[in-house]
């Protein structure tokens, strides 16, 4: 008996639901596309029903019992066929599980990866469990089954696990590189990896699937890959230790140089005033040491360098001291007195005595010369006037004084 006879026979209700032996399937497709008007559609609390027509999603019904009529469900108007007089809907109905699926096992090789720490090409393997949920049933049906008959859960989840592994490879590589870790140390980043796996699964989101939570998982390697990684890490660690030792040695040497520089700088500032005075002082000290030894083993030539520097410094200092306006600072080898500004004369600005300030007549050659013990012309001894003192008070008298300027006592001529 055909569907038309069934409808015309007066049967107004027909029960549509997922069979009990198909309750475990993530996706179940109702086998008949001809759905009578007034049929009762029962949807369990952990699923929803997706209606398709001509490859397009027409509508989605939530859990509960629904009477299929256009008054209750407006989108059914798109499914009514006029060929049957409006008594039959033509649609494909998919029942999709929306409750979370826990403890879904996965495992296998992730694919070839370059270790960010050692540069070795290895193939990590990952095993564990996770929980997933269909968050967009219509997108899941379109993205996965393509409106074909849905397979068992192993087939569905196998495809989901493949997409999940795409994101796993990217997440592990990025996190190890950011943390400066080798793939061999990825297990130590378990918590961070778990969070990244949940938030970074774009391929799954595109088909309406979301990873809710990661369970226990382990990342391991074949014996050959592990051995190569361990050997490479040992080489990297050795190189890093060499770099650290070199850095420590360089820092220690720099500290030593800094200390020596500071010590020399303080010595120069405290003893010589500046580098020029320090060098002049060292030259004079060397000249003094050479002269104290009497020029042993070298004679005049051996002391030449030190003597030349010492004599030169002495000449410059003498010229400076004989400056018409007094000693000028800075003077090579001398430090200006405290409070004395460089270039300012010391003491009263008196002119240095010259020959014009006073002369004496040589008793031998009668030349007018600067007063002194010997004549500057012939070398004869100069007469030194004898000093006279007052017989009354003892004050010194000038050569022509007739009375004492202190007490008025008459001056007694010398005997």
C-alpha positions as CSV (number, residue, x, y, z in Angstrom):
1,X,0.0,0.0,0.0
2,X,1.5,3.4,-1.0
3,X,1.7,6.5,1.0
4,X,-1.3,8.0,-0.8
5,X,-3.5,5.1,0.1
6,X,-2.2,5.3,3.7
7,X,-3.2,9.0,4.0
8,X,-6.5,8.5,2.2
9,X,-7.3,5.6,4.4
10,X,-7.8,8.1,7.3
11,X,-4.7,7.5,9.3
12,X,-3.9,11.0,10.6
13,X,-0.9,10.3,12.8
14,X,2.5,8.7,12.4
15,X,5.2,8.5,14.9
16,X,8.7,9.7,13.9
17,X,11.7,9.3,16.3
18,X,15.2,7.9,16.6
19,X,15.0,4.1,17.1
20,X,16.3,2.8,20.4
21,X,19.1,0.8,18.8
22,X,20.4,4.1,17.2
23,X,20.4,6.2,20.4
24,X,24.2,6.1,20.7
25,X,24.9,7.6,17.3
26,X,26.1,11.2,17.1
27,X,24.2,11.6,13.8
28,X,21.2,9.6,12.7
29,X,19.3,10.2,9.5
30,X,15.6,9.3,9.3
31,X,15.2,6.8,6.4
32,X,12.0,8.1,4.8
33,X,11.9,11.5,3.2
34,X,8.1,11.4,2.8
35,X,6.6,12.7,6.1
36,X,2.8,12.7,6.4
37,X,1.0,15.9,7.6
38,X,0.1,15.8,11.3
39,X,2.9,13.3,12.1
40,X,4.3,13.3,15.6
41,X,8.0,14.0,15.7
42,X,9.7,13.1,19.0
43,X,13.1,14.6,19.8
44,X,15.1,13.4,22.8
45,X,16.5,15.9,25.4
46,X,20.1,15.4,24.2
47,X,19.5,16.0,20.5
48,X,17.8,18.2,17.9
49,X,16.3,17.6,14.5
50,X,17.6,19.3,11.3
51,X,15.4,19.5,8.2
52,X,16.9,19.7,4.7
53,X,15.4,20.2,1.3
54,X,17.3,20.3,-2.0
55,X,20.6,20.5,-0.1
56,X,19.6,23.5,1.9
57,X,18.9,23.7,5.7
58,X,15.2,24.7,6.1
59,X,14.9,24.6,9.9
60,X,16.0,23.1,13.2
61,X,13.6,21.8,15.9
62,X,14.6,21.6,19.6
63,X,14.0,18.6,22.0
64,X,10.3,17.7,22.6
65,X,7.3,16.3,20.8
66,X,6.2,18.3,17.7
67,X,3.1,18.0,15.6
68,X,4.2,18.5,12.0
69,X,1.8,21.1,10.6
70,X,2.3,24.4,9.0
71,X,0.3,26.3,11.7
72,X,2.7,25.2,14.4
73,X,5.9,25.1,12.4
74,X,6.0,27.9,9.7
75,X,9.1,26.6,7.9
76,X,7.2,23.4,7.0
77,X,5.5,25.5,4.2
78,X,8.7,25.1,2.3
79,X,8.5,21.3,2.5
80,X,4.9,20.8,1.4
81,X,4.4,19.0,-1.9
82,X,1.4,19.9,-3.9
83,X,1.5,16.6,-5.7
84,X,-0.1,14.9,-2.7
85,X,-2.6,17.7,-2.2
86,X,-0.6,19.3,0.6
87,X,-0.8,16.2,2.8
88,X,2.9,15.2,2.7
89,X,6.1,16.9,3.5
90,X,9.2,16.1,1.5
91,X,12.3,16.5,3.7
92,X,15.5,14.9,5.0
93,X,15.5,14.8,8.8
94,X,18.8,14.4,10.8
95,X,18.8,13.7,14.5
96,X,22.1,15.2,15.9
97,X,23.4,14.7,19.5
98,X,24.0,18.0,21.3
99,X,25.1,16.7,24.7
100,X,28.9,16.6,25.4
101,X,30.7,13.5,24.5
102,X,33.2,12.7,27.3
103,X,36.4,10.6,27.3
104,X,36.8,10.4,23.6
105,X,40.1,8.6,23.0
106,X,42.6,9.8,20.4
107,X,46.2,9.0,19.6
108,X,48.8,8.7,16.9
109,X,51.6,10.5,15.2
110,X,51.2,14.3,14.9
111,X,53.4,14.6,11.7
112,X,56.9,15.7,11.1
113,X,58.0,18.7,13.2
114,X,61.2,20.7,13.6
115,X,62.3,21.0,17.2
116,X,62.6,24.7,17.9
117,X,65.5,24.3,20.3
118,X,67.7,21.9,18.5
119,X,66.5,22.1,14.9
120,X,66.1,18.3,14.7
121,X,63.3,16.9,12.5
122,X,61.2,14.5,14.5
123,X,57.7,12.9,14.6
124,X,56.0,13.4,17.9
125,X,53.2,11.1,19.0
126,X,50.3,12.1,21.2
127,X,47.7,10.0,23.1
128,X,45.0,11.0,25.4
129,X,41.3,11.7,25.8
130,X,39.1,14.8,25.4
131,X,35.4,15.8,25.4
132,X,33.6,17.4,22.5
133,X,30.2,18.8,21.7
134,X,28.2,19.6,18.6
135,X,27.4,23.3,19.1
136,X,26.0,24.0,15.6
137,X,24.0,20.9,14.4
138,X,23.2,22.3,10.9
139,X,26.8,23.2,10.2
140,X,27.9,19.9,11.5
141,X,25.6,18.0,9.1
142,X,26.6,20.1,6.1
143,X,30.3,20.1,7.0
144,X,30.6,16.4,7.8
145,X,28.0,14.0,6.4
146,X,27.1,16.1,3.4
147,X,23.5,14.9,3.7
148,X,24.6,11.3,3.1
149,X,23.8,8.5,5.4
150,X,25.7,9.0,8.7
151,X,28.1,6.3,9.7
152,X,28.9,5.0,13.1
153,X,30.6,7.1,15.9
154,X,34.0,5.7,15.2
155,X,33.8,7.0,11.6
156,X,32.5,10.4,12.7
157,X,35.0,10.8,15.6
158,X,37.9,9.6,13.5
159,X,37.3,12.4,11.1
160,X,37.0,14.9,14.0
161,X,40.2,13.6,15.5
162,X,42.0,14.2,12.2
163,X,41.0,17.8,12.2
164,X,41.9,18.1,15.9
165,X,45.4,16.9,15.2
166,X,45.9,19.7,12.7
167,X,45.5,22.3,15.5
168,X,47.7,20.2,17.9
169,X,50.7,20.4,15.7
170,X,50.4,24.2,15.4
171,X,49.8,24.7,19.1
172,X,52.7,22.6,20.3
173,X,55.2,24.2,17.9
174,X,54.2,27.8,18.8
175,X,54.1,27.2,22.6
176,X,57.5,25.4,22.6
177,X,59.1,28.2,20.6
178,X,57.6,30.9,22.8
179,X,58.8,29.2,26.0
180,X,62.2,28.3,24.6
181,X,61.5,24.6,25.2
182,X,62.3,21.5,23.2
183,X,59.6,19.2,21.9
184,X,61.1,16.7,24.4
185,X,60.0,19.1,27.2
186,X,56.5,19.7,25.9
187,X,54.9,17.4,28.5
188,X,56.1,19.9,31.2
189,X,53.8,22.4,29.5
190,X,50.7,20.2,30.0
191,X,48.4,22.8,31.5
192,X,49.3,25.5,28.9
193,X,48.9,23.0,26.1
194,X,45.5,21.9,27.3
195,X,44.2,25.5,27.4
196,X,45.6,26.1,23.9
197,X,44.1,22.9,22.5
198,X,40.6,24.0,23.7
199,X,40.9,27.6,22.4
200,X,42.8,26.8,19.2
201,X,40.8,24.4,17.1
202,X,39.6,26.5,14.1
203,X,39.0,23.5,11.9
204,X,36.6,22.0,14.4
205,X,34.8,25.3,14.9
206,X,34.2,25.5,11.1
207,X,32.1,22.3,11.2
208,X,30.2,23.2,14.4
209,X,32.3,21.1,16.8
210,X,33.9,22.5,20.0
211,X,36.5,20.8,22.2
212,X,35.3,21.3,25.8
213,X,38.1,20.0,27.9
214,X,41.3,18.0,27.6
215,X,41.8,14.9,29.7
216,X,45.0,13.1,30.3
217,X,47.4,13.1,27.4
218,X,51.0,12.3,26.7
219,X,53.5,13.4,24.0
220,X,56.2,10.9,23.2
221,X,58.7,9.9,20.6
222,X,60.1,6.9,18.9
223,X,63.4,5.6,20.5
224,X,65.4,6.9,17.6
225,X,63.8,10.4,17.7
226,X,64.2,10.6,21.4
227,X,67.9,9.6,21.3
228,X,68.6,12.3,18.6
229,X,66.8,14.9,20.7
230,X,68.7,14.0,23.9
231,X,72.1,14.2,22.1
232,X,71.2,17.5,20.4
233,X,70.1,19.0,23.7
234,X,73.3,17.9,25.3
235,X,75.3,19.8,22.7
236,X,73.1,22.9,23.0
237,X,73.5,22.8,26.8
238,X,77.3,22.5,26.5
239,X,77.4,25.5,24.1
240,X,75.2,27.5,26.4
241,X,77.5,26.7,29.4
242,X,80.4,28.0,27.4
243,X,78.6,31.2,26.6
244,X,77.7,31.7,30.2
245,X,81.3,31.0,31.4
246,X,82.6,33.5,28.8
247,X,80.1,36.1,29.9
248,X,81.0,35.6,33.5
249,X,84.7,35.9,32.7
250,X,84.1,39.1,30.7
251,X,82.1,40.6,33.5
252,X,84.8,39.8,36.1
253,X,87.5,41.3,33.8
254,X,85.4,44.4,33.2
255,X,84.9,44.8,37.0
256,X,88.6,44.5,37.6
257,X,89.4,47.1,34.9
258,X,86.7,49.4,36.4
259,X,88.2,49.1,39.8
260,X,91.7,49.8,38.6
261,X,90.5,52.8,36.6
262,X,88.7,54.2,39.6
263,X,91.7,53.7,41.8
264,X,94.1,55.4,39.3
265,X,91.6,58.2,38.8
266,X,91.4,58.9,42.6
267,X,95.2,58.7,42.9
268,X,95.7,61.2,40.1
269,X,93.1,63.6,41.4
270,X,94.3,63.5,45.0
271,X,98.1,63.6,44.4
272,X,98.6,65.4,41.1
273,X,95.4,67.3,40.4
274,X,95.1,66.0,36.8
275,X,96.9,63.7,34.3
276,X,99.4,66.4,33.2
277,X,100.6,67.0,36.7
278,X,100.7,63.3,37.4
279,X,102.9,62.7,34.4
280,X,105.2,65.6,35.3
281,X,105.5,64.3,38.9
282,X,106.4,60.9,37.7
283,X,109.1,62.4,35.4
284,X,110.6,64.4,38.2
285,X,110.5,61.4,40.5
286,X,112.3,59.3,37.9
287,X,114.9,62.0,37.4
288,X,115.5,62.1,41.2
289,X,115.9,58.4,41.4
290,X,118.4,58.4,38.5
291,X,120.5,61.1,40.1
292,X,120.4,59.4,43.5
293,X,121.9,56.3,42.0
294,X,124.6,58.4,40.3
295,X,123.7,57.2,36.8
296,X,124.9,53.7,37.5
297,X,125.7,51.7,34.4
298,X,124.6,54.5,32.1
299,X,126.4,57.7,32.9
300,X,124.9,60.9,31.4
301,X,123.3,58.9,28.6
302,X,121.4,56.7,31.1
303,X,120.0,59.6,33.0
304,X,119.4,61.7,29.9
305,X,115.7,61.1,29.5
306,X,114.8,61.6,33.1
307,X,117.1,64.5,33.6
308,X,115.8,66.3,30.5
309,X,112.3,66.0,31.8
310,X,113.2,67.1,35.3
311,X,115.3,70.0,34.2
312,X,112.7,71.1,31.7
313,X,110.0,71.0,34.4
314,X,112.2,73.0,36.8
315,X,112.9,75.6,34.1
316,X,109.2,76.1,33.5
317,X,108.5,76.3,37.2
318,X,111.2,78.9,37.6
319,X,110.0,81.0,34.8
320,X,106.5,80.9,36.2
321,X,107.7,81.9,39.7
322,X,109.6,84.9,38.1
323,X,106.5,86.1,36.3
324,X,106.1,89.9,36.8
325,X,102.7,89.4,38.3
326,X,103.6,86.5,40.6
327,X,103.3,82.7,40.1
328,X,100.7,81.8,37.7
329,X,98.5,78.6,38.0
330,X,98.2,76.0,36.7
331,X,102.0,75.4,36.8
332,X,103.3,72.0,35.4
333,X,104.2,69.9,38.4
334,X,102.4,72.3,40.9
335,X,98.8,72.5,42.1
336,X,97.2,75.9,42.8
337,X,96.7,76.5,46.5
338,X,93.2,75.9,47.8
339,X,91.0,78.9,46.9
340,X,93.5,80.2,44.4
341,X,92.1,80.5,40.9
342,X,94.3,79.4,38.0
343,X,96.1,82.3,36.3
344,X,95.8,84.6,39.4
345,X,99.1,86.0,40.9
346,X,100.0,84.9,44.4
347,X,100.8,87.5,47.0
348,X,101.0,91.3,46.4
349,X,101.4,92.2,42.8
350,X,104.9,93.8,43.3
351,X,107.4,94.0,40.5
352,X,110.5,91.8,40.6
353,X,113.5,93.9,41.7
354,X,115.8,94.8,38.8
355,X,119.1,96.5,38.5
356,X,117.4,99.9,38.3
357,X,116.0,99.6,41.8
358,X,119.5,100.2,43.4
359,X,123.2,100.1,42.5
360,X,126.5,99.9,44.3
361,X,130.0,100.9,43.3
362,X,132.7,98.2,43.1
363,X,135.6,99.2,45.3
364,X,138.1,97.6,42.8
365,X,136.8,98.4,39.3
366,X,134.4,101.2,40.2
367,X,131.6,99.6,38.1
368,X,128.0,100.3,39.0
369,X,126.5,96.9,39.7
370,X,123.6,95.3,41.5
371,X,124.4,95.1,45.2
372,X,125.7,91.8,46.3
373,X,128.7,90.1,48.0
374,X,130.8,90.1,44.8
375,X,131.1,92.4,41.8
376,X,129.2,91.4,38.8
377,X,132.0,92.8,36.5
378,X,135.3,91.7,38.1
379,X,134.2,89.3,40.8
380,X,135.9,91.3,43.6
381,X,134.3,91.3,47.1
382,X,131.9,94.1,47.6
383,X,132.2,96.3,50.7
384,X,129.3,95.5,53.0
385,X,128.3,98.6,55.1
386,X,128.6,97.9,58.8
387,X,125.4,98.2,60.7
388,X,125.1,100.7,63.6
389,X,122.8,100.6,66.6
390,X,121.6,103.3,69.0
391,X,123.5,103.4,72.3
392,X,120.3,104.5,74.1
393,X,117.6,102.0,72.9
394,X,119.5,99.6,70.7
395,X,117.5,100.3,67.5
396,X,119.2,100.0,64.1
397,X,120.5,103.3,62.7
398,X,120.7,104.3,59.1
399,X,124.0,105.1,57.6
400,X,123.5,108.9,57.6
401,X,121.4,109.3,60.7
402,X,122.8,111.8,63.3
403,X,120.1,111.0,66.0
404,X,118.2,107.9,66.8
405,X,114.7,108.0,65.2
406,X,113.4,105.9,68.1
407,X,114.6,107.7,71.2
408,X,116.5,110.8,69.9
409,X,119.9,109.8,71.4
410,X,122.8,111.4,69.4
411,X,124.5,109.0,67.0
412,X,128.0,108.0,67.9
413,X,130.3,107.8,64.9
414,X,132.0,104.3,64.5
415,X,135.5,104.1,66.0
